[in-house]
Amino acid sequence: MAASKRMVCLDDFEKYAFENLPRNVLDFYRSGANNETTLRDNVDAFRRYQLRPRCLRDVSRRDLSTTVLGHKIAFPVCIAPSARHRMAHPDGEVATAQGAKAMGVAFVLSTMATRSIEDIAEGAAGGLHFFQTFVFRDRAVTLSLVRRAEKSGYKAFVVTVDTPLLGKRLAQDRNQFSLPPQYRSASGRPRMANFAINSNSGTRMNKSEKKTEFDQSLTWADIRWLKTVTDLPVVVKGILTAEDAREAVNSGVDGIVVSNHGGRQLDGVPATQDALGEVVAAVAGRCEVYLDGGIRLGTDVLKALALGARAVFIGRPAIYGVAYNGAEGVQEVLQILKSEFDTAMALCGCKAVTDIKPSLVARTQSHMSRL
């Protein structure tokens, strides 16, 4: 049940989550790797860029819409894949997808979700859904997930490429995080909705853990393999360098998410806003580029677009929204971001997303002097 307090910014939802979620659940969502330097820097990085607004422009009518992979969205903020939303709210990822649908933006379902591919297709029918997957050790597992997502009307695949193994997360280690009993199988292993064995899923799995292990031998050849087994667009998530951006383009991807996994994998890597320009330059328009990590304000969205992102994705704010009030909470988070983005556009002299240019942002002098 949501609190009666009026939420006016995304920090309010985070504060609510910190005060109301069980500590081990909260730490699963909010924590980062090691000293959490990158986790903090993802947010701080946006402060290193100042806006350079243009005045006396006719902004009486504004169009916030754009497209991702050819699909129109109401404004350039979508929901990033993240695991186990049912620990925050009983409806889990269905509620998150419903909030995204209500606001006219895309929702990316995590392979490690607590609601299934089919649950989202039914519970948020008509929404724009992408499916996040890994290329698992057993390629048949990946292929079965691809077929289920295709059958359920998903429009793209987002492949996480920065996870040959999980990063070291001290907060989870300290409180010895474990899933609540209702999300564990009889063996104590995580019950992952998208690996459920049922006659309708088309997923055939045995009980061997080897089937769903992350494949540490994964290479760009496996991304090219995925492109051969589906006609849907393939986006890679977890790129931070020009070198990997060029590899991705050469492998035929349709999009790149500049991402450091929300600071949860390798601590000490660049904030995504700082890495964005390098990736955009390397891609040189050959595929779409997106950003996740650290978005907390509408001005953050505008700054990311000014540096070349086509859209941004939010993770933790969506989880905090669903914890606050299910689908309506997610919708409220997105509405606040949309309103803030609209205001930022108007005050910067932009009447359409296409008006957002690199000239609208500059590194702060205080930061430049330390380089």
KEGU-771226 format. One line per 3 residues: number of its first residue (from 1); their letters; for each residue x, y, z of C-alpha. Coordinates in steps of 0.25 Angstrom, whole numbers. Layout:
NUM> A> X,Y,Z; ...
END
This chain:
1> MAA> 0,0,0; 6,13,-4; 8,24,6
4> SKR> -1,37,6; 11,46,4; 11,53,-10
7> MVC> 23,49,-18; 29,61,-25; 43,55,-30
10> LDD> 50,42,-32; 57,44,-19; 44,43,-12
13> FEK> 42,29,-17; 56,24,-14; 54,30,0
16> YAF> 41,22,1; 48,9,-3; 59,11,7
19> ENL> 49,13,18; 39,2,15; 46,-10,8
22> PRN> 53,-21,16; 68,-18,17; 73,-30,9
25> VLD> 63,-27,-2; 67,-13,-2; 81,-16,-3
28> FYR> 79,-25,-14; 73,-14,-22; 81,-2,-18
31> SGA> 95,-8,-16; 107,-7,-26; 120,-14,-27
34> NNE> 132,-13,-17; 133,1,-12; 121,6,-21
37> TTL> 129,17,-27; 123,15,-41; 109,13,-35
40> RDN> 110,27,-29; 118,33,-41; 106,29,-50
43> VDA> 98,40,-43; 109,50,-41; 113,50,-55
46> FRR> 101,58,-60; 105,69,-51; 118,70,-58
49> YQL> 110,75,-71; 104,89,-71; 93,93,-80
52> RPR> 94,104,-90; 80,108,-92; 75,116,-105
55> CLR> 65,127,-103; 54,134,-111; 50,121,-118
58> DVS> 36,118,-120; 33,106,-111; 18,108,-109
61> RRD> 16,94,-115; 26,83,-112; 27,69,-117
64> LST> 34,60,-107; 32,47,-116; 43,39,-122
67> TVL> 45,25,-128; 53,13,-123; 56,2,-133
70> GHK> 45,8,-142; 35,8,-131; 29,21,-126
73> IAF> 30,25,-112; 23,36,-104; 36,42,-99
76> PVC> 51,36,-99; 51,29,-85; 48,14,-85
79> IAP> 49,3,-74; 63,-5,-73; 63,-19,-70
82> SAR> 65,-23,-55; 62,-35,-47; 52,-40,-37
85> HRM> 42,-29,-36; 32,-37,-28; 41,-35,-16
88> AHP> 36,-20,-17; 22,-23,-21; 13,-35,-22
91> DGE> 10,-32,-37; 25,-31,-40; 29,-28,-54
94> VAT> 14,-29,-59; 12,-16,-51; 25,-10,-57
97> AQG> 21,-13,-71; 7,-7,-69; 13,6,-64
100> AKA> 21,7,-76; 10,4,-85; 1,14,-79
103> MGV> 12,24,-82; 15,20,-96; 29,15,-94
106> AFV> 36,2,-96; 38,-8,-85; 50,-18,-85
109> LST> 47,-31,-78; 59,-38,-71; 62,-52,-72
112> MAT> 63,-53,-57; 49,-47,-55; 39,-53,-45
115> RSI> 28,-52,-56; 29,-59,-69; 30,-55,-84
118> EDI> 15,-59,-85; 11,-52,-73; 16,-39,-78
121> AEG> 9,-41,-92; -4,-44,-85; -4,-35,-73
124> AAG> 1,-22,-81; -4,-26,-95; -2,-15,-105
127> GLH> 10,-10,-99; 24,-9,-106; 32,-20,-100
130> FFQ> 47,-24,-102; 53,-37,-96; 67,-36,-89
133> TFV> 74,-49,-90; 88,-55,-88; 95,-65,-97
136> FRD> 95,-77,-88; 105,-88,-88; 94,-97,-94
139> RAV> 90,-89,-106; 77,-97,-107; 73,-90,-94
142> TLS> 75,-76,-101; 68,-81,-114; 56,-86,-106
145> LVR> 55,-72,-99; 56,-65,-113; 45,-74,-119
148> RAE> 36,-71,-107; 38,-56,-107; 36,-56,-122
151> KSG> 23,-64,-121; 18,-54,-110; 20,-42,-118
154> YKA> 33,-36,-113; 39,-26,-122; 54,-27,-120
157> FVV> 65,-35,-112; 74,-28,-102; 87,-36,-100
160> TVD> 95,-33,-87; 109,-34,-90; 116,-30,-78
163> TPL> 113,-42,-69; 123,-54,-71; 121,-55,-56
166> LGK> 115,-47,-46; 122,-35,-39; 125,-34,-24
169> RLA> 114,-27,-17; 118,-25,-2; 105,-21,3
172> QDR> 98,-34,-1; 110,-42,4; 109,-35,18
175> NQF> 94,-37,20; 95,-51,13; 85,-48,3
178> SLP> 75,-59,0; 62,-59,-8; 50,-60,0
181> PQY> 44,-74,1; 33,-72,-9; 43,-69,-20
184> RSA> 52,-81,-17; 50,-95,-22; 50,-108,-13
187> SGR> 65,-109,-16; 67,-95,-10; 71,-90,-24
190> PRM> 64,-77,-30; 51,-80,-36; 52,-72,-49
193> ANF> 39,-70,-57; 45,-70,-70; 51,-84,-68
196> AIN> 38,-90,-63; 36,-104,-69; 22,-104,-75
199> SNS> 15,-110,-87; 12,-96,-93; 26,-90,-91
202> GTR> 34,-98,-101; 46,-98,-92; 52,-111,-89
205> MNK> 62,-112,-78; 67,-122,-68; 72,-119,-54
208> SEK> 86,-117,-57; 91,-104,-53; 101,-104,-65
211> KTE> 89,-101,-74; 87,-87,-69; 101,-83,-65
214> FDQ> 107,-70,-71; 116,-74,-82; 130,-68,-80
217> SLT> 135,-72,-93; 125,-63,-100; 130,-55,-112
220> WAD> 125,-46,-123; 123,-59,-131; 111,-62,-122
223> IRW> 105,-49,-124; 106,-52,-139; 100,-65,-137
226> LKT> 88,-59,-130; 86,-50,-142; 84,-63,-150
229> VTD> 73,-69,-142; 64,-57,-141; 58,-46,-150
232> LPV> 56,-37,-138; 66,-26,-135; 77,-29,-126
235> VVK> 83,-19,-116; 95,-21,-108; 95,-15,-94
238> GIL> 108,-13,-86; 117,-5,-95; 126,6,-90
241> TAE> 137,7,-100; 139,11,-115; 146,-2,-117
244> DAR> 135,-10,-113; 125,-1,-120; 132,-3,-133
247> EAV> 132,-18,-131; 117,-18,-128; 114,-10,-141
250> NSG> 123,-20,-149; 115,-31,-143; 102,-25,-149
253> VDG> 95,-21,-136; 83,-11,-137; 86,-3,-124
256> IVV> 96,-1,-113; 92,2,-98; 104,9,-92
259> SNH> 103,3,-78; 112,-1,-67; 101,-10,-61
262> GGR> 96,1,-51; 110,0,-45; 108,-15,-41
265> QLD> 118,-22,-49; 132,-15,-49; 135,-4,-40
268> GVP> 144,8,-45; 139,8,-59; 134,21,-65
271> ATQ> 120,27,-62; 111,24,-74; 109,39,-77
274> DAL> 124,40,-78; 126,28,-87; 114,32,-96
277> GEV> 121,42,-105; 132,32,-108; 122,21,-112
280> VAA> 114,31,-121; 126,35,-128; 131,21,-131
283> VAG> 117,17,-136; 116,29,-145; 101,27,-148
286> RCE> 102,12,-152; 92,8,-141; 84,14,-130
289> VYL> 91,17,-116; 84,17,-103; 88,20,-89
292> DGG> 85,14,-75; 90,18,-61; 88,30,-52
295> IRL> 76,36,-59; 69,43,-47; 64,56,-54
298> GTD> 58,61,-67; 70,70,-69; 79,57,-68
301> VLK> 70,51,-80; 73,64,-88; 88,64,-85
304> ALA> 89,49,-90; 81,52,-103; 90,64,-105
307> LGA> 102,55,-105; 96,46,-115; 87,36,-108
310> RAV> 74,33,-115; 67,29,-102; 70,26,-88
313> FIG> 66,14,-79; 63,15,-64; 65,3,-55
316> RPA> 65,6,-40; 55,17,-41; 45,8,-47
319> IYG> 47,-2,-36; 45,8,-25; 32,13,-33
322> VAY> 26,-1,-33; 30,-3,-18; 22,10,-15
325> NGA> 9,7,-23; 11,-4,-33; 7,0,-47
328> EGV> 2,14,-43; 15,16,-36; 23,13,-48
331> QEV> 14,22,-56; 16,33,-46; 31,32,-47
334> LQI> 30,33,-62; 21,44,-62; 30,52,-53
337> LKS> 42,50,-62; 33,53,-74; 29,66,-68
340> EFD> 43,70,-64; 48,67,-78; 37,75,-84
343> TAM> 41,87,-75; 56,85,-79; 53,85,-93
346> ALC> 45,97,-93; 55,105,-84; 66,101,-94
349> GCK> 58,106,-106; 55,92,-112; 41,89,-117
352> AVT> 44,75,-122; 54,64,-118; 61,66,-131
355> DIK> 65,80,-126; 74,75,-115; 88,77,-120
358> PSL> 102,75,-114; 103,90,-113; 93,90,-102
361> VAR> 103,84,-92; 117,87,-88; 126,81,-77
364> TQS> 127,89,-65; 140,97,-64; 143,92,-50
367> HMS> 143,78,-55; 151,81,-68; 162,88,-59
370> RL> 164,75,-52; 167,67,-64
END
